[in-house]
Amino acid sequence: MKTLVLGGYGNFGARICRALAGDARIQLLIGGRDLARAQSLADALPSGAQAVALDHSAAGFGPCLKKLGIELLIHTAGPFQQQDYAVAHAAAAAGAHYIDLADGRRFVCDFCAAMNGVFSAAGRTAICGASTVPALSSAVVDHLCSGWQGLTSIDTCIAPAQTAPRGLATLAAVLSYCGAPLQVWNDGQWQAQLGWASPREVQFARLHPRLGALCDIPDLELFPAYYRVSDRVMFKAALEVGMAQRGLAGLARLRAWGLIKHPTGLAGLLNTSARALDGLGSSLGGMVVHVEGLDSAGQRARRAWHIAADHDHGPEIPCMAAILLARKLAHGQALPTGAHACMGMLKLAEFEPEFARWGMAIDIVDENSTHAA
């Protein structure tokens, strides 16, 4: 399958390219505006990957996809918060399947309504949010509460390692909603809360406790209805260095007070200055998902899933869903046509070989008895 990774030399794109390069059923193209960087990565791969110069915002992008004969486009060129669906439209027009790593709330939540007709008519699959959220997060929830009668709450926190590679696009995405009012399902109703404000301590199985604050991700909007959650869906991020977390909380307050209008403009400065804090952190990151509800017997139940990723391997996690789905398509496994948010597309067991590949540790805890499996 002729597969183009758009943004293929970036923080996440390069990881996807390295993973797919060894698959004999995938003819890999590494695309982006900087041909030299694409070629440098292609030269480092053993599979004869091809570098191509592509600007997804240029008028000729769609015809170029068709001319190249692209069968699958993996879109990693974020941030997605400010993008429209032009890349997905171009993929459909070229007769290609489409997968993206979007974590922008509006981008993912509105994707199906905007793109389902186009991809259904083309007989192709489009999967949005094939990343940590909602692809992995939903697979974890499905596993933890399999057979349950109902869910009361879902609480998730992601905890990146301080020394892990930081992408400028990722930081720009974070700052885009820092201090903005976000709609959150809490106490059984929608409430407005400020992004990155009011950090609170979060506990992890293999990480020291960290301060976590509200992030704007698709799960906040998709999960309440998808899982029929009666009380709360919360998603937080917990930076390793408390000073950095408090700094973002301060920016959030300044924006809320109208003293800073566009924190995104600080992305470059913060991306550079964050390196000065690396000595205060480590290469260990992770994630935790807590669920609470009624189990198959109607009894109150609480379970949690923890993952710990050392040696700065945490950024591999957002790439795993796209890698797994691309392999499915390349190996002829059927995926539903039309446009879909990436929920229910993958089982947690399908991620486990990838976790093991990078030496990641998993803990599943029955919080009623504090028993870890």
N, C-alpha and C positions, 0 to 999 in steps of 0.2 A: 504494500500500500504506500503510495507516494504521499509522504507526510511532511507538512511544513510547520515548523515551530516558529511562530512570529515572536520576535524578541528573544530569539534562540540563544543569544550570547549573554543574556541578562542573568540576574541573580537566581531566578527560578528556571528560566528557559534553558540555561546551560545544563542544569541538573537533569531536566527532562531529556535533552539531547543525548547526554552521556548514557542515560538508562535505556533509551530506545535504539542507540547506535548498534548494539549487539544483536538486535533482532533481525534475522535474515528475511523476514516478511515485510520489513519496513524499509523503504527508500527514503532516507532522511534529507530534508532541506532545512538549512539554518538561515532564517530570514531576519532582516532588520535594515535600518538606514545606514549603518556603518559596515560596509562590505569587508573592510580589513579585519574588524573584530570577528565577524562571522567566519571569514576564511581562516583566521587563527584557530578558532575552535574546531572547524572542520578538519584542519591539518592534524589536530591532536587526537582525533578519533580514528579508530582502526577500520571503520566500515566504508570509507569512501563517501562520506557525507558531502553534500553540495552546499556551498555558500551562495546566497542570492541577495542582491540589494533590493529591498522593498520598503516603501513608505506607505503605511496603511491609510494615511490621510490624503494621499495623492489621488488625483482623478483616475489614473490608469491602473489602480490597484486591482480592481475586480477582473478586468480583461487579462491582466498579468497572471492571476491565479489560474484562469482557464487555459491560457497559453502554456503554462508550466504543467498542466495536467494534475493539479493538486486533488487528492482524494480525501485527505483529512487535514484540517487546519487547527492547530493548537495555539490559541491566542494567550500569550503571557505578557504582552506589552501594556502593563498598567501605568498609572493607576486607572481603575475602571470607574471611579466615582464621577468623573467628568466626561466619560465617553458615551457616545450613542451606539447604535447597533450596526454601524456601517460595515465593520469587518464581518459580522455574521451574515449580513445581506450579501456581501461579496462572495462569501463561501457558498451560500445557497445558490447564487447565480452561476457559480462555477461548477455546481454539481458535487460539492465536497461536503463531507461531514464536518462538524464544528465542535470543539471543546474549548472552554476557557477556564482560567483560574480566578475569575472575578470574585471579590468579596465585598464589592460595593452593594449596599442594601437595595437601592432603587434599581441598579443595573440587573441584579439577580431576580429580585421580586417581580419586576415588570417584564422580564425576558420572555416568558412563555406567552403572555398575551400578545406581545409585539411580534414574535417570530414563529409561533407555531404554524400559522397558515402557510408561510413561505417554505418552511422546511418540510411540512407535510406534503405540499404540492410537489416539491423536488424529490420526495421519497428518501430524504436524508435525515440523519440524527443530529440534533444540536443540544449540547449539554452545557449548562451554565453553572458556575460555582463548583467546578471539579477541583476542590482544594480542601484545606482544613475545614472550612465552612462553606456550604453545609454538607459536603460529601462525607468527610470523616466524622464530623460531629453527629450527623444523623445515623450513620452506621453504628456508632457507639450507643446512642440512645436506643436504637432498635434492638441491639444485643442486650443491654442492661434490663430493659423492661419487656422482653419477649414473653407473651402470654399474660401480661398484666391486664387488669380490668380498666385501669384509668391512671392518668398522670396528674399529679398536683403541681409539681415544679420541675424545671430543668435549669440547673446552674452550671455554667461552663466558665473556665478561666484558662487562658493560654499564657505561658510564662517563658518568653524567649531568653536565651542565654545572652549575657551582656556582650560577649566577644564574638557571637555569631555574625556572619556577614549581614550588613544592613543595606537594603536597597533604597535608593532615593525615592523611587516610586512608592514604596511601602510607607515610608515616613510621610510623604506628601498626602497619602490617603489617610493616615492617622490624623494629621493636622487639619484635614478638611472638615472634620466634625468635632475637633477639640473645642469644648465650650458651647457647642450647638445643642439646642433642645432636641432630644431624641424620644420618640414614642416607644414606651416599654410596657409589656403586659405584666402588671404587678397588682396584687390583691384582687385579681379577677377583673381588672379593667385597664384601659390604656391610660398611661400617665406620662407626662413629660419629665425627663431627667437629663442633666447636662453630661455630654460626653467627656470622659477623662477627669471629671470632677469627683470630689468626695471619695478618695481611695480608702479601702477597708482591707484588713488582713485576710489572706486566703491561705489555707493549709494544703500541702501536697505530701504525697507518700514518700518521695525521695529527694525533694527539694526543701530548702529552708522556707519558712513562711515568708510571703511577700505581700506587698500592698497591691491590690487590684482595683481597677476603675473601669467604668462602663465604656464599652466599645460599640460602635454602630455597625452591625453585621447582619446578613440576611436572616439568620436564625431568629433574631428578635421578632421578626414579622412573620416568618414562615411557620415556625414551630407551634405557636399557640393554636392555630387552626389545624395544622397537619396532625399533631398529636393530641388535640383536644385537651390542652393543659388548663386546669381549672384556676390555678392561682398565679404562677410566676414563671417567666422565662427571662433569664439574665445571662449576659455574656460580658466577661471582664478580661482585661489584659493586665498582667503583673510584671513590670520591669524588674530586673534583678537588683538594680541600684536604687534604693529608696529615694535618693536625691533627685534622680531623673523622673521618677514617678511623681514626686511632689512638684517638680518643675512643670510637668504637663498639667497638673491640677491647677497650678498658678496661672498658666496660660489660659486654661479653660475659664477661670474666673475673670481674667482680664477681658476675654472675648465677651463673656456674658454681661459684663459691665459696659461694653461698647468701647473699651480702650484699645482693643486690637480688633480689626475687622476681618483680616485674612491671614490667619496663622500659617496657611500653606506656604506663604512666601518665605517662611523661616526654615523650610525643609533642608535646604543646602547647608545653612549654618549649623543647624542642630545635628545633621548627619555627620558633619566634620567634627564638631565639638564633642560628640558622644564618644569618640575614640579616647578622649582624655579620661573617661571613666572606666575604661576597660580593666585597668589595674584593680578596681574595686569589685569586679565581678568574676565570672568564671565561664567555662564552656558548656555548662549544664543548664538545659532548659526543659520544659515539659508542658503538660496540659492535664486538666482534671475536668471530668464531667460527672455531676451529681444528678441523680433522678430520685424523685419521691412520688409515691402513689399507692394504689391498691394492687396487690399481687393477684395471682390467679385464684387464690382462695379468699380474696376480699380483705386480706389483712394489710395493715399499714406497712409499707416497705420503703427502705432507703438503700440505694446502691451507688457506688462510685467507681469510675474507671480512671486510672492514672497512667500517664506515660512519662518517662524520663529519657531525654536524649542528650548524651554527653558528647564531648569532642566537637562541639559546634555542628553537630549533625541535625539540629532542629529544623533548619530550612529545607531539609529533604522531605519533611512531612507534607507541606503544602503542595508538593509536586506529585505525590503518590497516586492520587485518584486519577489525574490525567494520564499518567503512565499506565495504570491498570486498564483504563477504558480504551486507550489507544491500542494496547495489545489485544484486547477483546475484538475490536474492529478489524485489526490486521489479521487476526487468526480466524476471521469469519464468524464470530459469535454475534448473534443478532442482538441489537439494541433497538428500543422503540423509536420509530420515526417521529418527526415533529420536534418541538422545542420543549426542553424540560429543565427545571432546577435539579441539581444533582442530589436528590434524596431518594433513597431506596434503590439506587443504581448499583451499589456495592455492599457486600457483607463485610463485617469487621474481620472475619476470618481471611478475606482476600488481602487485607492490608498486612496480615501478620508476617508473611515472608519478607515484606519490605522492612518492617520493624526489625526483624531478626538480622537482615542484611546490614543494618547500620548499628547493631548492638543496642537497641533501645529496650528499656525495661518496662514491663506492663504489670500493673497491680489492679485487680478487681476486688473491691471491698464491699462486703455486706455490712452496711453501717448500723443495722439493727443489732448485730452481734460483734461488729468490728473485726470480722474474719476476713483475711486477705487470701485471695486465690492466686 
